[in-house]
Amino acid sequence: MVKLSVNVNKIATLRNARGNNIPDLINVTQSIISFGADSITIHPRPDERHITKKDVSSLSNIMPNNIEFNIEGFPSSSFLKMVLRLKPNQVTLVPDAPDVLTSLEGWNIIENKSILTSVVQELNNHGIRTSIFIHPNLEMVNAAREVNAARIELFTGTYAKSKHTIESYVKCSEFAHELGLGVNAGHDLDMQNLPFFVREIPYLDEVSIGHGLISESLFLGLEKTISCYKEILS
């Protein structure tokens, strides 16, 4: 069964819009876990426009042992210091500049091989699984293996715009499996486009979904929405 990682950034965005603690990020996250999520993903950004530094520590403290905690981010010195202190189960490295709205670019691992090799080695030394965010490109899959990452995360924004791109994702997932890499996927996935993706992509370990899932929960409620996603992934 493909694991469901729920990105709770949007819960923090809604809370921050009013400057108080409604909705309570911790309580909502605990509910998401109780409703069946396998993992919680956050992407703290330097401007703290959604997840704050305090949130990262608070969420880390409430994670049950059977729930994966995934922290996404650009490997700045402050980011690395934070994740090495908290030791989440997984760190997903993204090449975002500080001011971008959302993650739309994957790593060019070949051009950034030196820094990524160093970062992955440090995370590996601390027992943290590393995933590298990439576009569905076979050269990048091979480069992820060369820097000793454990997984890749395939950027699915291109797929969400056109299912005709699915073959590139299939090839990357197959190649990653041959190389011993795990395969995650995320960006713009929702209940409409996820079923076909899951049926077509072999060796898929995990999907990370935030915006689509939270948006759909406005109509269905969080518990029903998560149940629908779990059914799709099963």
C-alpha positions as CSV (number, residue, x, y, z in Angstrom):
1,M,0.0,0.0,0.0
2,V,1.3,3.5,-0.9
3,K,1.6,5.6,2.2
4,L,-0.2,8.9,2.5
5,S,1.8,11.8,3.9
6,V,-0.5,14.8,4.7
7,N,1.2,18.2,4.3
8,V,-0.3,20.5,7.0
9,N,1.1,23.8,5.8
10,K,-2.3,25.0,4.7
11,I,-3.7,24.5,8.3
12,A,-0.9,26.9,9.5
13,T,-1.7,29.3,6.7
14,L,-5.3,29.5,7.8
15,R,-4.4,30.0,11.4
16,N,-1.9,32.7,10.6
17,A,-4.5,34.6,8.6
18,R,-6.1,35.8,11.8
19,G,-3.1,35.9,14.1
20,N,-4.5,33.6,16.7
21,N,-4.5,29.8,17.3
22,I,-7.6,28.9,15.3
23,P,-7.4,26.3,13.9
24,D,-5.0,24.7,16.3
25,L,-2.3,23.2,14.2
26,I,-1.4,20.5,16.8
27,N,-5.0,19.4,17.4
28,V,-5.7,19.3,13.7
29,T,-2.6,17.3,13.0
30,Q,-3.4,14.8,15.7
31,S,-6.9,14.4,14.2
32,I,-5.3,13.8,10.7
33,I,-3.2,11.1,12.3
34,S,-6.2,9.5,14.0
35,F,-8.1,9.6,10.7
36,G,-5.4,7.4,9.1
37,A,-2.5,9.4,7.7
38,D,0.7,7.4,7.6
39,S,2.9,10.5,7.7
40,I,2.9,14.2,8.3
41,T,4.8,16.6,6.0
42,I,5.8,20.2,6.7
43,H,7.8,22.7,4.7
44,P,8.9,25.5,7.0
45,R,10.0,28.6,5.1
46,P,12.3,31.4,6.3
47,D,9.5,34.0,6.4
48,E,7.3,31.6,8.5
49,R,4.3,32.4,6.4
50,H,2.7,29.1,7.4
51,I,4.8,26.7,9.5
52,T,6.8,28.6,12.2
53,K,9.9,27.5,14.0
54,K,7.8,26.9,17.1
55,D,5.4,24.7,15.1
56,V,8.3,22.5,13.9
57,S,9.4,21.7,17.4
58,S,5.8,21.3,18.7
59,L,4.9,18.9,15.9
60,S,8.0,16.9,16.4
61,N,7.1,16.4,20.0
62,I,3.6,14.9,19.3
63,M,4.6,12.5,16.5
64,P,3.7,8.9,17.5
65,N,6.4,6.3,16.9
66,N,4.4,4.7,14.1
67,I,3.9,8.0,12.2
68,E,6.6,9.3,9.8
69,F,7.6,12.9,10.2
70,N,8.9,14.5,6.9
71,I,10.4,17.9,6.8
72,E,10.9,19.6,3.5
73,G,13.3,22.5,2.8
74,F,16.3,24.0,1.2
75,P,19.5,22.8,2.9
76,S,20.6,26.1,4.4
77,S,22.8,26.0,7.5
78,S,19.8,27.0,9.7
79,F,17.6,24.3,8.1
80,L,20.2,21.6,8.6
81,K,20.8,22.7,12.2
82,M,17.1,22.4,12.9
83,V,16.6,18.9,11.3
84,L,19.8,17.5,12.9
85,R,18.4,18.6,16.3
86,L,14.9,17.2,15.8
87,K,15.9,14.1,13.7
88,P,12.7,13.6,11.7
89,N,12.3,10.3,9.9
90,Q,12.8,11.9,6.5
91,V,14.1,15.1,5.1
92,T,13.1,16.1,1.6
93,L,15.6,18.5,0.0
94,V,14.0,21.1,-2.3
95,P,15.9,23.8,-4.3
96,D,13.5,26.6,-3.4
97,A,14.7,30.2,-3.1
98,P,13.4,31.9,0.1
99,D,10.8,34.0,-1.7
100,V,9.0,31.4,-3.9
101,L,5.3,30.7,-3.3
102,T,5.5,26.9,-3.7
103,S,7.9,24.2,-4.9
104,L,7.8,24.2,-8.7
105,E,11.4,23.2,-9.5
106,G,13.3,20.0,-8.9
107,W,17.0,19.8,-8.2
108,N,19.6,19.8,-11.0
109,I,21.6,17.3,-8.9
110,I,24.4,17.1,-11.4
111,E,25.1,20.9,-11.1
112,N,24.7,20.7,-7.3
113,K,26.4,17.4,-6.8
114,S,29.1,18.6,-4.4
115,I,26.7,20.3,-1.9
116,L,24.1,17.6,-2.1
117,T,26.6,14.9,-1.5
118,S,27.8,16.7,1.6
119,V,24.3,17.3,2.9
120,V,23.1,13.8,2.3
121,Q,26.1,12.4,4.0
122,E,25.5,14.5,7.1
123,L,21.9,13.5,7.2
124,N,22.8,9.8,6.7
125,N,25.3,10.0,9.5
126,H,22.4,11.1,11.8
127,G,20.1,8.3,10.7
128,I,17.8,10.6,8.7
129,R,16.4,9.3,5.4
130,T,17.0,11.7,2.6
131,S,14.7,12.3,-0.4
132,I,15.6,14.6,-3.2
133,F,12.9,16.5,-5.1
134,I,13.3,16.2,-8.8
135,H,11.5,16.4,-12.1
136,P,10.9,13.0,-13.8
137,N,14.3,12.9,-15.5
138,L,16.4,9.7,-15.7
139,E,19.7,11.6,-15.4
140,M,18.5,13.1,-12.1
141,V,17.4,9.7,-10.8
142,N,20.9,8.3,-11.4
143,A,22.5,11.4,-9.9
144,A,20.3,10.9,-6.7
145,R,21.9,7.5,-6.4
146,E,25.4,9.0,-6.9
147,V,24.9,11.4,-4.0
148,N,23.7,8.5,-1.8
149,A,20.1,9.7,-1.3
150,A,17.7,7.0,-0.1
151,R,14.7,8.2,-2.1
152,I,13.6,10.6,-4.8
153,E,10.4,12.6,-4.8
154,L,9.0,13.1,-8.2
155,F,7.4,16.5,-8.9
156,T,3.9,15.7,-10.1
157,G,2.8,19.3,-11.1
158,T,3.6,18.4,-14.8
159,Y,1.5,15.2,-14.5
160,A,-1.4,17.1,-12.9
161,K,-1.5,19.4,-16.0
162,S,-1.4,16.5,-18.5
163,K,-1.7,12.8,-17.9
164,H,0.1,12.3,-21.2
165,T,3.4,12.8,-19.3
166,I,2.8,9.7,-17.2
167,E,5.4,7.6,-19.2
168,S,8.3,9.7,-17.9
169,Y,7.2,9.0,-14.3
170,V,6.9,5.3,-15.0
171,K,10.4,5.1,-16.4
172,C,11.9,7.1,-13.5
173,S,10.2,4.9,-10.9
174,E,11.3,1.7,-12.6
175,F,14.9,3.1,-12.9
176,A,14.9,4.2,-9.3
177,H,13.8,0.8,-8.2
178,E,16.6,-0.8,-10.2
179,L,19.1,1.5,-8.5
180,G,17.7,0.7,-5.0
181,L,16.1,4.1,-4.5
182,G,12.7,4.6,-2.9
183,V,10.1,6.6,-4.8
184,N,7.9,9.4,-3.4
185,A,5.7,11.8,-5.3
186,G,4.0,15.1,-4.7
187,H,2.6,18.4,-5.9
188,D,-1.0,19.1,-7.2
189,L,-2.2,15.6,-6.6
190,D,-5.9,15.3,-5.7
191,M,-8.7,12.8,-5.7
192,Q,-9.3,13.2,-9.5
193,N,-5.7,12.6,-10.7
194,L,-4.3,10.4,-8.1
195,P,-6.1,7.1,-9.0
196,F,-4.6,6.9,-12.5
197,F,-1.2,7.9,-11.1
198,V,-1.2,5.2,-8.5
199,R,-2.3,2.5,-11.0
200,E,0.3,3.4,-13.5
201,I,3.4,4.1,-11.3
202,P,5.2,0.9,-10.1
203,Y,7.3,0.9,-6.9
204,L,5.6,4.0,-5.4
205,D,6.3,4.3,-1.7
206,E,4.6,7.5,-0.7
207,V,2.6,10.5,-1.9
208,S,2.7,13.9,-0.2
209,I,-0.6,15.8,-0.5
210,G,-1.5,19.1,1.1
211,H,-3.3,21.8,-0.9
212,G,-5.7,19.4,-2.7
213,L,-6.5,17.3,0.3
214,I,-7.2,20.3,2.6
215,S,-9.3,22.0,-0.2
216,E,-11.4,18.8,-0.7
217,S,-11.9,18.5,3.0
218,L,-13.9,21.8,3.0
219,F,-16.6,19.9,1.2
220,L,-16.2,16.4,2.7
221,G,-14.5,16.9,6.1
222,L,-11.0,15.8,7.0
223,E,-12.0,12.3,8.2
224,K,-13.9,11.4,5.0
225,T,-11.3,13.0,2.8
226,I,-8.4,11.1,4.3
227,S,-10.5,7.9,4.1
228,C,-11.1,8.5,0.4
229,Y,-7.3,8.9,-0.2
230,K,-6.5,5.8,1.8
231,E,-9.0,3.9,-0.3
232,I,-7.3,5.2,-3.5
233,L,-3.9,4.3,-2.3
234,S,-4.9,0.8,-1.2
